[in-house]
Amino acid sequence: MGMSEFYGETDDTQSLAVLARAYELGVRMFDTADMYGNGHNEKLLARFLNEGRPDALVATKFGIRKAPGEYARSIDNSPDYIRQACDASLRRLGVEQIGLYYVHRAEAGRPIEETVQVLADLVQAGKIARIGLSEVSADTLRRAHAVHPVAAVQSEYSLTTRDMEAEVLPACRELGVAFVAYSPLGRGLLSGVFDRDSLAENDFRRNAPRFGDEALGANNARLDTLRAIADMREAAPSQAALAWVLAKGAFAIPGTKRLAYLEQNIAATSLRLSADDITRLDRAYAPGSFTGERYTAEGMKGVNV
């Protein structure tokens, strides 16, 4: 996402280098969405795929509609829009089939069964291989899964945001659905070196409640346990935070547009936290520990529907 929008200035040349290095280091799933830069991110990914990566799995999403450069959005899961959005993503990506197609946000008031049936038809047509859901409730997941198998649920999950542990993660385990954690580093907060003053003027975190001056001060002050465990393992705080997510049985998709962060993040896959480390982190960062909502009210549209 940050390669196209929301996190300050973008650089396609630098982003393509990061994608190439990720592939070189073994990354095979590349997660995007049609709303990231209003199609720019899918086109960027197409340039990367065109260089010969036949085993790369592409995951993209539909359902959030917004004007270019705007944060305000609406949620649309109407059947006609789903079919149009899928065809548009296929064209931008330059692929014949989308590996994993997510409902980016479920539309309140529209039966999830209707949405999934349209997606099931797209599976039958060969346009998508697997169906995913994002930021849904456990009840919505179960109802969707009864219509057609859901391959994955993607939601925000990290030491800063543990809501999913109450119902959604158990439901995923029960149904055999993969859980994909986005923002596993709390949008940079868990790096332990987050500096609000360094943010670009168009970085959306400037308006995010969790990153307001007062909230950020309180949240940074809570990172001592994470830093201590990272130091003990000769790792960066971000690596310990990623290792915790992986230890919970989730897939982690830490986004970055910088080579150094990419390599640091991938190195976290070899970090093994002890049972005591995990218990200490669980206790230090119990659900609700961090100050401020993760999104503004606009960003919360379609969350936990």
N, C-alpha and C positions, 0 to 999 in steps of 0.2 A: 504494500500500500504506500509506504513512504517513498518508493521510487517514483511515484506519480503525483502524490497529493498529501496534504495534511501535516507533513513534518518539515516544512520549510522548502528551500530550493531543491530542484531535482537536476540530475545530470545523467542523461541516457547512456553516454559512453561509460561512465563510472558504474552505472547500474548493470550494464551488460557484462562488464568485467567481473562484478560480484556474482552474477548468475553463473558465468562460466566457471569461476573458481568453486562455487558451491557444487556444481556438477562434478568437477574434478575431484572434490573431496568426498563424493559419494551421495550427495543429496539427489533424490529422485522425485520428490513431490514438490511441486511449485504451486503455491496458493495465490489466487488473484480474485478479482471480482469486476463485474462490468462497471460498477460505479467508481472504481479507483481511477481518478482522472478522467471520468466519463469516457471510458474505452481506451485511454492511453496505455494503461497498464497491460491490458490484454495484447495490444499491438506491440508493446515492448517485449512481452514474453514471446510473441510470434517471431520476432527477430532473433531471439535466442534459440528457439526451437528449430528455426530454419537452418541453423548451422550444423544440424545432424545430431539430435538427441532423441532417437526413436523410443528409448525406454523411459523417458521423462513422463511422469503422471501429472496431468494438468487438473487442478481443482479450481473452478470458478463459481460465481454466485450471481443470483438475480434477486430482485424484489425491492431494492431501494432505488427510488427515482429522485434525482435532484438536478438542479441547473448547474452548469459548469462554474466552478469556483465558489459555489455556495455550500454552506453546511446544512441549511434547511432541507428536509427531505420528506417524501411520502412513501408509504409502503404499498406495493401493488403485487398481488398474487393472482390477478385475474387470468383465466385460461389463455385468452388471446395474447396477453402481454407475456406470459411465460414462453409461449411458442415463439413469439417475435424476439424475445430476449435471447433465447437459446440460439436461434439462427444467427442473430447478430454477433453473439460471442464466438460461434463457430467460424464466422467470416473473419473476425478480427484476429482470432488465434491462428487461423490458417490450418485447422485440423478437421478431420472428418468425424471425430467423436471426442466428447469431453469425458475425461476419466472419472471425475466426481463433480456432480452439479448440485450446489447447495441452494436451499431457500435461505437467502441472506437474512431476511427477517420475515416472520410469519405475519400475515395481515389480520389484525384483530377483527372479529366478526365474520371471517370467511372460514368455513370448515376446512381443516387441514386435510381431510379425506379428499376433498375436491382437488386441492393443490397437488397432492401426491398422485392422484389418478392421472392428472395431466403429465406429470413426470414419468409415471409408469409407461404411458403411451410413448414418451420420448425414448425410454429404454427399449421398448419394443421396436421402435423405428430405427434404432441403432445410433441415435444422435448423442446419447449419453450412456455411460457404462454403469454408473452407480448414483444413488440418490443420497444427498446429505441435508441436514438441517442445521441452522445456526441460532443460538440463543433462544431455544424453545424450552418450555416446561416439560417435566417428566410425563405429564398426562398427554401433551401434544405429541411427544415422541412415541408413546405407546399407541395412540390412535393412528399415527402415520404409519408405523411399522406394521400394523394390522392390514393395511391396504397393500403395501409393497415393502420389502426389506429395506431398512435404512442402513446405509453403510457406515455413516459417521455423523456425529454431532460436534459442531465447532462452537465453542463459547469461550469467553474470557476466563482464564484460570491462572492464578499465580498465588504467591504468598500474600499479595495485596487483595486478592479477590477470590474468595473460597466458597461463594454461594452454591456452586454446582455440587458440592460434596453432600448436601442434605438429601437431594432427591435425584438429580439428573445423572450424576456419576453412578449411583447404585442401579438406576434404570438401564444405563448403557451396559453395565456388567451383566445384568439379568438377561438382556436381549441379545448380547453379543455384538453390540454396536461400538465401533471405535470412538474414543473421545479425543478431540483435537483441541489443544489449548492455544488460543491466540493471546497475544500480549503476555507471554509467560514471564516477561521481565517487568511487568507493571508499567509499560510504556517508558522504560528507562529508569524508573524510580529505584528498582532493585539493583542497578549497577553500583549503587553506593557513592556515585560521584555526580549525581544529577545537579545541574546548575540552571535554574530558571532564567537567569540573565543571559545565558548563551542561546536561548531559543530565538529562532527567526520570528519576525513579526507575524508571519502567516502560519505559524505552528499552532495547531488547534489546542495543544496543551495549555496555551496561555489563558484559555477560557474554561478549561476543565476544572471542576471543583476540587479535585484531589491535588491539583498543582497550584492552587491559589497560595499567596504568600504565607498566610497563617497555617493552612493545612499542610503545605509542603514542609514548613519548619517542623511541625509535629511529626510528620511521616518520616523525614530524614532522621529525626532523633530516635526512631524506633529500630534502626537498622543495626544496632550494635551486635545482636546475637548472630545475624547473618554474616556480618564482617568477621566475627570471632571464629565461626565455623569455617568460613572460607580461608582465613589465615592459617588455621590449623591444618587444612588440606592443601596449602600452598596454591590456592586458587583465587580467582576474582569473585567478588560477591555475586555477580551475574551468573557465573558458572555454578556456584552452589545453589542459586535460585532455580536454574534450569535443571540441575540434577534432582532437586526436590520434586519438580513437576514430573520428571521421567519416573522417579521412584513411586509416584502415585498411579502409575499405569497409563498415563496420558501420552499422546504424541504432542510434541512442542513445536510450534512454528514461530520462532523469534525472527521478526522482520528486521532487516538492516539494509542500508545502502552503502556501507563501508566495509572494505576488505578486512580490516583489522578486527572489527566486531564479528564479522562472519566467522573468521578463523577461531576466535575466542569462543564463540558460541558452540561451534562444532566440537571443539576440544572438550566441552562439558559432557559430551556423551561418554567419555572414558572416566569421569569422576564418579566414584562410588561413595555415597554417604553411608555412614553406619546407622543402625537402628536408633542409637542414642542421638545422633545428629538430627535425624528426622523428627524424633520426639521433641527435641529442644526447639526446632523450627515450628512444629505444630503448636506448641504451647506459647511461644513468643509471638506468633502471628495467627492467633485464633481468629476465626471469622469475625469481621467487624472491627478488627484492631486498627485499621488505617482510617484516617480522617478524610471525609469528603466523598461524594458520589464519584463513580468512575466516568460518567458522562453528564452533560447537561440534560435537561428534560428533552430537548430535541434529539439528542443521541440515544436516548432510552426508548425511542419509538420502536415498537416491535420486539422489545426484549422481554423474555419470559412469558410469551403469549401461549 
